[in-house]
Amino acid sequence: MLLVWAGVLLVFGGVLFTAFKGNWGARFRARIRTDSAAGLSPRATWPGLVMVAAGIACFLAAAAPS
């Protein structure tokens, strides 16, 4: 059960990190760059994507038969 909750927290935190990084980062750099999707590049949001992947790995580990 601990792995399930760890997975929930990692996926939820990763999605929030990616969303806030994309929205707030691009908004503050709007004057410097004209590209509106600059904050959504994988280079800028890789920590959030790693958190989501780790959460999915926790879900799979919890679902594996012992």
Beta strands, then each sheet from edge to edge (+ up, - down):
end
